[in-house]
Amino acid sequence: GMNIYKRHRFPPQIIQYAVWLYHRFNLSHRDIEDLLHERGIEVSYEAIRLWCNKFGPEFAKRLKKKRNGFGDTFFIDEVFVKINGVQHYLWRAADQDGDVIDVYLQERRDARAAKRFFKRLLKSNQEKPLKIVTDKLGSYRVAHKQLMPDVIHDTSQYANNKAELSHQPTRVREKVKRKYKSIEQGHLFLGVHAEVYNLFNLGRHCISASNYRMLRSRAIASWRIVTAS
């Protein structure tokens, strides 16, 4: 395909590295400017922000194409976020391995919002889940009954599973990474963030060190292929 790095003064490796740092770790554009400076590379944080906005979504699209499916249990929840001082809800679904299936900002958490989110989940997955796990919010009941009545809906386990999923750093990241200026900007960031997170979500806490290193090398190799040109 066309070279996406055309007319960029910096080598692709540096651009890829900056975008990777931003989405992989809890770093600001200014942090990355400092890290690159330490390696003798002078780039302004504004340029890094532009790279993240321009290349991030393209990399995410490519990662999505390569991705294998998700597990058969979806954990769904919503948290408050402020956008321009206005209360919104960040809806998210993750599977039993902690992979992020979808993250979506909405203004409400009523039944209509729940249905919209469920529709997105059904559209983005070939396979319907066997089970969804949610808290006891009534909106979920309505959406479940109307859109996936044959899927098991479990609210009892939510509290225990919540604890298991708390090793996920993404929630923190999704909430504090940016004070989103707009829903669009939020979606842009969250979409890229989820894909990069999933690629590097290697289950560190439940595999041996050597296995982890092997999987990590494989993930980095995939990242390099996907971002190559």
C-alpha positions, 0 to 999 in steps of 0.5 A, a space after each residue: 500500500 501507500 507509504 504513510 510516512 511520506 513527507 515526514 522528516 523523522 524515520 518511521 522507527 522513531 514515529 512508531 516508537 513514540 506512538 507505541 510508548 504513548 499507547 503502551 505506557 502511562 506517559 504524556 506527550 511531554 514525557 515522550 519528548 523527554 525520553 526521545 531527547 535522552 536518546 539524542 532525538 529532538 522532537 517537540 511534544 506537539 509533533 508527537 501528539 500529531 503522530 499519535 493522532 495521525 498514525 494511531 488510528 491507522 495502526 489500530 485498523 491494521 491490528 484489528 484486521 490481524 486479531 483473533 476473536 475474543 473469549 466467550 464471556 463478556 464483562 461489561 461496565 460503565 464509569 463516569 468521565 467528564 468531557 468539558 466538565 459534562 458528565 458522560 459514561 465510558 462503557 466498556 466490555 472485556 473478555 475473560 482474558 482481560 482483552 478489551 472488546 469495545 470501549 464507547 463513550 455515551 452521555 447516558 447510562 439508560 436502556 437506550 445507551 445499553 442497547 446501543 452498546 450491545 449492538 456495537 458488541 454484536 456487530 464487531 464480533 462474529 461470535 455471540 458470547 455465551 455469557 455476559 457479566 454485568 452489575 445489577 444496573 436495570 438498563 443491562 437487563 432491558 438490553 439483554 432481554 431485547 438483543 441477546 436473550 439466549 445469552 446467559 446474563 450473570 450479575 451475581 459474580 460481578 463483584 468477585 470477577 471485578 476483583 480479578 479484572 482489577 489487574 487491568 491497568 487500562 481503566 486508570 488509563 482510560 479515565 486519566 489519560 486525557 481530559 477528553 475535549 470531545 467524544 470524537 477525540 475520546 473515541 479516537 484515543 480509546 480505539 487505538 489504546 484498546 488495540 495496542 493494549 490487547 496486542 501486549 496483554 500477555 497474561 504476565 501474572 499467570 505464565 512463566 517468565 520465559 513464556 512471557 518473554 517469548 510472547 512479548 517478542 512476538 507482540 513486538 514483532 507484530 507491532 513492527 510488521 503492522 507499522 512498517 510502511 
